[in-house]
Amino acid sequence: MLRLARALHAYGYSAPRLEDILGATADRLGLHGHRFFSMPTQIMAAFGPESRQRTHLLRVEPGEVNLGKLAALEQVSLDVAQGRTSPADGMAEIERIVAAPSPYGNALVTVAYGLLSSAVCQFIGGGPRDVLVAGVLGLVLGLFALVAARHARIGRLFEPIAAFLVSLAAFGLARLAGPISVFVATLSGLIVLLPGLLLTTAITELATRHLASGTIRMSSVFMTLLGIIFGVALGGRIGTSLFGSVPGGDFSPLPAWAPIAAILVASASSVVILRADPRDGPWIVAAGVLGVLSGRIGAVWLGPELGMFVAAFLVALASSGYEHWRRRPAPVVLVPGILLLVPGSIGYRSMASLMERNTVAGIDTAFTMIFTAFALVAGLLIAGVLAPVPRRAATP
């Protein structure tokens, strides 16, 4: 149970789902009186009656979402809980899953960073040159991520250093490529770093009364945004000194098929970046398309913020149906499905406005970010009531 808890936490499970899975597995294993308490930096697990309770404290670090390993680990918990695998063999399988290499090579992951940045640039109104430069900036970020993975000291300051490099590179490319919007290109190049998904998870935990975990994640969101904005500001100042003022934005129109292509490319890139199992790839792309299209239709009916409620609701229903049908964890398609909906870019705009002393615009944008994130969470929670995720580990 402790090894399973540590592994599931490392690959991105939120506190509510992690505690539910551990509780269901413990019930099937006959571990009575169990209690689990998950936070981003620790897990507490207690077993037995209160008078003779045995408590364990696990010190953990927040890890990157790895959908392939999450699905494999949840399958191990199911096999052990239902008696198909012994606990000893289950522990060995957990170790094998943790040590297994990614199904995607470093080169493919780096290319996925670039493609996602180009697709997002199209979403936020970039022109052809902006899209091209954003793709190059995404590649820069992907290459730096490979370097940071090999050096722990760099990894601790990954976001501000990466933001500095991307911002500086944006000014240099603007001088070479001609008129582009440095702001749009930089925002698109940094889209993988923006903590929109973390913000959504934090609000979900707060809404479900996991107050300690949600508060810590919310603090992490704002610290990450501050680090990114600091790096962008520093890169912008040095870039202006080195390259001078840059031409304005690119207002050339994109082809009519560009929005559809951007949705497909962004969804396919998320499969690689989130390390999903290749067999889940087509369903992840379908969930991404559903999320973006339903979000746009909902925005026409209800406005941009409440439109996110519609999108999250439909994606959550689809992911629940996927879990019932395919016997695969719902987050496998849920996380990529809402990835393009989370308000990370809005948070970036808010912090950028505050850095420029534009307090009113910064606060207004921050409220939009929080309200958008809450609309997403409301859609997820209401869909969970109407089509609850099956507690597969608890079923015989």
N, C-alpha and C positions, 0 to 999 in steps of 0.2 A: 504494500500500500504506500509506503514512504517513497520507494523508488518510482512508482507510478505517479505520485503527486509531484515529485520534483521534475520528472520528465514532461508531464502535461503543462506544468507552469512554464517551463523553459521555452515552449514553442507557441505560447500566445493565448492560452485559455483565460477567459475572464474569471473573476472570483465566483459568480453565481454558478456557472456551468461546471467549473472545476470542483466545487464543493458538492454539487449534485451528483456528478459522476463518481467521486470518491465515496460518497455516502451510499449510493446504490451498489457499488462493488463491495463495500464493507458489509452491507446487509447480506449479500449472497454468500460471502465467505464466513458468515457467522460471527463477525466481530461486533459484539454487543456494546452498547454505550459509547459509540464512537462520536466524536465531535471534530469538525474540521474548520479552520479559520485561515483564509487565504488573503494575503496582501502582496503588493508588487515585490517586496523584498524579503518576505518570510512566509512560511506556512507552519501553522501549529496543528498538530494532530493528537487527539487524546482517545484512549481506548479503555473500556472497563467502567464499572460503577464509580460514582464520585468518591466513595470512601476508599477505593483502591485504584484510583485512576492512574494510568501511565501516560505521560505527556511527552511529545517529541517536538522539538523546535528545529525547523530546517531554514537555514539562511540561503536565500536564492537571489538571483539577479533577473530582472526583466529581460526576456529574450526576444528574438525576432519571430514573427509568425512563420511557421513552417507547416502548411496545410497537409502535405504528404505524411509527415511524421505524426501529426496530430491524429489523422485518420488511422494510421497503423497502431498507435498507442491505445486509442479507444477500442480497437478491435482486440488487442491483447487483454484489456480489462474485461471485455465481454467474454472472451474465451475462458479466462480464468474463473470469472464469476459463474459461468454455466458449466464448469467442470470439464470442458474439453481440453484444458491445459492446466497442468499443475502449477502452484505458485512458484516453485523453483524454476520450471521451464519458462514461466512468464517473466521472471526476473532476467533470465538469460536473453529472452526475446527483447525486453526493454533495452538492455545493453546493446544488443545488435542494432536496434532501430536508431538509438542515439548516435552510435558510431558510424552508421551508414552514410556514404557520401550523397550529395545532392544529385538528383537525376539530370540536372542541367549543369553544363560546364560553365566556367567563369566567363568565357567569351560570350556565350549565349545570354547570360544574366546581364552582362554589360550592355549588349545590344538592346536588351529589353528595357533597360533604363532609358536609353536614347529614344526608343520608339514610344515609350509611355510619355516622355516629355514632349515629343512632337505632337502626339495626339491631344494631350491636355492643352497645348498651345492653341490648337485649333478650337477647342471648346471655349477658351476665354477670349477669342476674337483676334488671334494673331494672323498675320498675313503670310504669304509663302516664305519670305526671308525669315520672319520670326520663327516659323515652324522649323526651318532648316537649322537656324542657330540654336533653338531650344533642343533639338536632337543632339547637336554636338555637345551642348552643356550637359545633357543627360549622360552622354558617354564619358565626359570628364568626371562626373559624379560617380559613375559606375567604376571607373578605373581607380579613383581615390578610395572607394569602398574596399576594393581588393587590397590596397596598401594598408588601410586601417585595420583590416581583419588580421594582419600579420604583426601588428605593433600595438600592444595594449595601451601604451601611453597616448598614441594618436586616437585610438578608439574612444578614450574617455572624453576627448574634445572633438569628436567627429563632426557634429552638426555645425558649430561655429567655423571650424577650419574649412569644411566642405562649402559652406555658404560663402566664405571669403573667396575661395578659389573660383567658384562658379560666377560670382559677381564680377571679379576681376576679368575672368575670361569673357564675360558678356560684353564688357567695354571694348576689349581687344577685338572681338569678332564684329562688333558694331562698326568699328573703324575699317575692317576689311570687307565686310559683306554689304556695306551700304546702309541705307536707312532702315533701322529696325526699332522696335520698342524695347529698350533695355529692361524696363520693368516687367513686361509680359514675358520676355525670353528668360529672364532670371527666375521669375516665379515658376514658369514651366519646368526649367531645369532642376529646380529644387523640390518639385512636387512629391518625390518619393520621401523626402525628409519631413514634410509637413505633418504634424501630429493630429490630423483630422480623425483617423481611426481611433487613436488613443483617447481623444476627446469624447468620441461617441461611446467608447467603452466606459470611460469615467462616469459619464452621465447615466449610462445604463446601471452601473453599480450603485450610484447614489439613489436612483429611482427605485431600485429593488432593496434598499435599506442596507446595502453593503457600504456603510458610510466611511469606514477607515480606508478601505481599498480605493473607493471612488475619490476621496479627498486627496490621497497621495498621488493618484494618477492625474487628477486635475492640476496639482502643483507641478507635476512633471511636464504637462502640456505647456504651461506658461513659461517654465524654464527653458524648454526646448525652443519655443518661439522667440524668446529673448536672445538665446544663443544664435539662432539663425539670423535674426534682424541685426545683431551686432556684427556678425560676419559679413552680411550684405553691405551694411553701412561702411565698414572698414574697406571692403573691396571696392565700393563705389568711390570713396574718397581717393584711394590710391589710383584707381582706374582713370578718374578724371585728371589727376596730376600727370599720369603717363601718356594718356591718349587724347586729352582735351575733351571738349564737348562733342557729343556724338549726334548724328542726324536723327530726325524724328522717326515715328513709327512707319511700318510698311502697310499701306492701305490698298494694296493690290488684292483683288477678289480671288478666292479659292474656287476650284471647280465645284459643281453642284454635288458631286458624289463624295466630297471631302468629309462631311460630317459622319456619313455612314462608315466610311473607311476608318475614321478616327475612333469610333466606338469599337469596331472590331479589333483594331490594332491595340487599343488600350486594354481591352478585356483579355486578349491573348497575351499581352505583356505581363498582366497581373498573374497569369498562370505560372510564368517563369519566376517572377520576382518573389511570389509567395511560396515557391517550391511545392506547388500542388502536384499530385500524382497525375501523370499524363493522361490516364484513362478518365479523369474528371475534367479534362480540358474542354471538351465541347460543351459540357453543362455549365462550366464556369463562364465561358463566352456568352452562352445564352442568358445566364443570370445578369451579366454585365449589360447586355443589350436591353433586357427587360428593365433594369434599374434606370438606365439613362433615358430610355424612351418614355417610361411611365412617369419619371420625374419631370420631363419637359411637358407632357400632357397635363400632369397635375398642376404644374406652374401656370399653365394657361387658364385652368379652371379656378384655382385657389390662391394663386400667387406663388412666388418662388420659394418661400419658406415652407408653407403648408403643402406645397407640391412634393416636397421631400418626404412628408408623411405618407402620401400615396405610394411613392416609389418604395420606401422601406417596408411598408405593409405588404405590397405585392411580392417583393423579393423574399421576405420572411416566410410568407405562405408557400412560395415556390420551393424554398430550401427545406421547409418542413415536409412537403410532399416528396422531395428528393430523398430525404432520410427514410421515410416510410417505404418508398419504392425501391431504392437502390441499396438500402441498408448501409449507407455511408453517413458520417456525421454532418449535420446541417451546416456548421461553419465552413465546410469545404466550398460550398457555393454562396453562402450568405456573406462571408467576408469580402470576396471579390465583387459580389453583386452590389454592395453598398460602398465599395472603395472609391468609386468615382463620384459618389454623392456627398461624402463627408466634407465638412466645411473647413478643411485645412487652409485653402487659399484665402478664405475670408478672414481667418485668424491672422494670416500673414499681412493682409491689407490693413487690418486693425492696428497691429503693432507698428507697421511702417508709418501709419498716420500719427500715432503717438510719438514716435521717434522724431517726426518732423514738427512736433509741437502743435499738430492739428488735433487738439484734444476732443472737440465735439465730434468730428468725423471718426476718430478712433473709437470713442465710446459707442457711437451709433453702430459702427461696423462690428464691434465686439458683441453688442446685444444681438445683432443679426446672426453672428456665429453661434452664440449660445442657443438662440431660439431655433435656428436651423438644426442644430445637433439634437435639441430636445424633440423636435418634430420627427426626426429619424428614430430616436429612441421610442417615442410613443407608437410609431408604426410597428416597430419590432415587438414591443411588449403586447400590444393589442393583438397582433397576429399570433403571438405565443399563447394567448388565452383562447383564441378561436381554433387554432391548430397546434396544440402543444407538442413539443419535441418529445418523442417517445423515450422513456427511461429504459433504453435497451439493456443496460447492464443489470437492471432489476427484474427483467422478465425471465421466466424459466425457459 
